[in-house]
């Protein structure tokens, strides 16, 4: 049974993200991604301005005048949303936890897909795959995806990105557009992700929080790694310690970005303290420009 508070949260995200897709993001998703292939539509007589490479020479020879073949894009896509449910998602210092931001981002992606008649599936993971939701259509299915992300209580604490993308390869034999929503606090996933990116259109949504990059102000600070339970104590009064900590965290974030881009994964950077829509809009516009080149 879901709590009253959780049901309210699911409804709030469902309504807000649905409106966002209908207004602010209308049409951008459709323009950003290619369909699954090209399907033959018709043969018609050549008109000035048609591409010469479209001429059907067999029909042209029979009819004695030029005809061209026309194709249309098969639009239906399969969208997979891979959501990191590890314990580091239960962290947030401003507006929401990273896990809540991940749920809302998953909802935005899912609504965009459903509005364009695409199928949506989801994989919820920690250091193992904990829930697989097969791809389906319909707004009720978006509700289920949001509910599963918000209501799921992870059994494990860690993160295994490599096993997650290998699982994607096992359940999705055909090409998908897959959004991997995570803070990417893991090691050794690059090879598996590079293999997955060759088969699928794999997009990383890198979620961070301002508190990831700085220590609380003043005093001895006890920090716990939420995934391993390891605890360290740092002196936040010491400017050298503060600077060193911030530099280490920023360098780690930059390395993650570089690694993902190097293996051919586009990245959408999202802060749990800011807009979730703006980074995705910029990404859709970027993809649209890449399509027309």
N, C-alpha and C positions, 0 to 999 in steps of 0.2 A: 504494500500500500504506500502511495506517495503522500507525503505530508502536505497540508494545506499551503504552507509557505513555498514548497517546491513546485506545486501545481501553479501557483501565482507566478513564480519566476519563469516557468516554462511558457505560460501564456504570454507573459510580457515580452519575452524574447521572440516568440512566434509572431506576435502582432507587429512588433517594432521592425523586425528584419523583413517581414513580408511587405510592409509599407516602403521600406528602404529600397527593396528590389523593384517595386512597382513604380517608384518615382525617381530617386536619385540615380539608380543603376540601370534603368530600363534600356535594353538594347546593347549595352556594353559587353556583357558576357557573350551574347550571340556572335558579336563581331570578333571576339578574342580567340575563339577556338575553331579549328577546322572540323568538318564533319568526319564521319568514319570512312568515307570514300566518295567516289563519283558514280552516279547511276545514269544509265542511258535514258534520255527523255524522248527525243524525236529526231527525224531527219527533215530538214526544210531547205527550201531554195536559198541559194547564196544571196546575200544583200551586201552592198558596198559598206565597208567597214568591218565585216566579219574577218576573222583570222584565217589566213590561207591554210594553216596547219589543221584547221577543223574540217576541211573539205573531205567528203566521202568519195573517193575516186571511183569506187565500183558503181555507186548510184549515179555519179556524174557521167560515167561512160555509157550507162544504159539509157539515161534520159537525154543526153546530148547537151546538157547545160549543168552548171555547177550546183551541187547540193552540199550542205554541211551537216555534221552530226552535232547534236546538242546534248549536253549532260547537265545534271543538277547534282548539287551536293547532298549526300545522305547526311541529314543533320543529327540524327539520334546518336548521342554519345552515352557512354557509361562513366559516371563521375564517382570516384571513390574518395571518401574522406577518412583519413587515418588520423586518429586523435590520441595524443600522448596523455595517458591517465596516471602517470607516475606521480610520486609524492611531491616532487618539486613544483607541480602545478598548484599545490595548496599553499601558494605563497603570493602575497600581494600587499603593497604598501600604500596604494592610492585609491583608485576607484573600485577595483574588483580583483579577485584572484586570477592568476593566469589560466586556471582551469575554466573559470567562468567566461573569460575572454575567448578561450578556445571553443567553448560551446556556442557562443554567439557567432564566431567566425564560421563554424561549421554550419550553422543555420543560414547565414548569408549565402554561402556557397551552394547549399542544398536548395534554397529557394530560387536562386538564379537558374540552377539546372532544371528544376521542376517547371518553371515558367517557360522554359525552352523545350519542354517535352523530352528531356533527357532522363535517364535512370540514375538513381542515387543509391550508393551503398556506403557502409561505414565499417571501419575496423577500430576497435578500442583496445589499446595495448599498454602494457607496462614493460617488464622484462620478459613478458610472453604475451601472446594475443589472448585477450580476455573475453572479447565479444566480437562476433562477425555478423553484420546485418547485410544480407544479400541485396543487390540493387533492385529498386522498384521505382515506379512513378507515383505521383499524387501528393497533394498537400498533407494528407493524413500520415504519409510516410515521413515527411519532414518533421512533423510533430513527434513521431517515434524516435527519429535520430536525435532531436534536441533532448527528449526525455531520457534516452539511454545515456547520453553524455553527462547530463546533470545528475541523474539518479544513480548511476553506476558507482558502486563502492569497490574500488580496486582491491584485489586480493594480494597483489605484490606491490613493492615500493619502487623498484629500479626501472631502468629504461634499456630496451634492446631494439634499436632501430633496424639493425641488420636482419634480425629474425622477422621483424614486421614486414619489411619489403619483400623478403623471401616468401612469406605467407601470401602477400599480394600476388606474387607470381604464380602461386599454386591455385588460387581461387579465381584469378582473372586471366584466362588464356588469351583473350583478345586485348587489343590496346585500350587503355583507359586514360582519362585525365584524372590524375590522383593528387590530391592536396594533403600533404603531410604536415599536420599542425603540432608543433612541439617547441620546446626551448632548446632541443638538441644537446642536452647535457648527457652525452654518451661518447664512447670512443670506439674506433674500429669498425664503423659502419660504412666507410667510404666505398669499398669495393662492391659490397652488396647493393648499395644504392646506385652506383654507376651502372651495374648490370640491369637493374630495374629501370633506370632512365633510358636505356636503349630500346626497351619494349614499350614502355608507357611514357606518357607526357607527365613527368613527375615534378611537382611544384612544392617547394618548402615554404611553409608559413612559420616564420621564426618569431615566437612570442617572448617578449622580455618584460621586465618590470623595473622602474627606476631604482628600486632597492637592490637589484642584482649588481649594481655597479658602485655602490657606496655604503660605507658603514654608518650606523646610527651615530648621532652626535654625542661625543663625550663618554668617558668612563670605560671600564672593562666590558667588552662585548663578547658574549658567548654565542658562537655561531654553530648551528647544527646542519649537517648535510641531511636533508629530508629523505634522501633515497638510501643512504648507507647508515645513517645514525651517528656518523663521526662528529665529534665536537671539538672545536678549537676556541681558544680565548685570545682576543686581540685587544690592544690598548688603543681605543679610539681618541684618546687625548694626544697620542703621539703622531705628529704630522707626517713623519716618515712612514709609519705603519699605514696611515690612512691613504697616502699617495701610492704606496706600493700595492695595497689591496685594490684600489681603483684601477691602477694600470694593469694589474694581472687580469682583472675581470674584463676590462675593455679589450685587452689583447686576445683573450680567449674568445670573446664574441666575434672579433674581426677574423680570427682563424677559422671559426665555424663558417662565416660567410664565404671566405676564400675557398675553403674545401668544397662547399656545395657548388659554387660556381665553376670550380675546376672540373668537377665530374659531370657537368652539364645539367645541373638542377637550377632552375630559376627560383629566386627567393623573394618573398614578400615579407618585409620587416614590419612587425606590429608591436606596439607597446600597450600593455594592459591598462595604462593610465590615459591613453589617448583615443583618437578615432579609430575604429576598426574598418570603417567604410572607405576612408580616403586612400589608405595604402592599396586596397584591393581595386579601387577605381583606377589608380595610377598604373597598376599592373595590367588591368584589362586594356587600357589605352596603349600601353607598351606592346602587348601582344597583337593588338589590332594593327599597329604600325609595322610590326614584323611580318604580318601576313601579307600585306600589300606590297612589300618590297620585291 
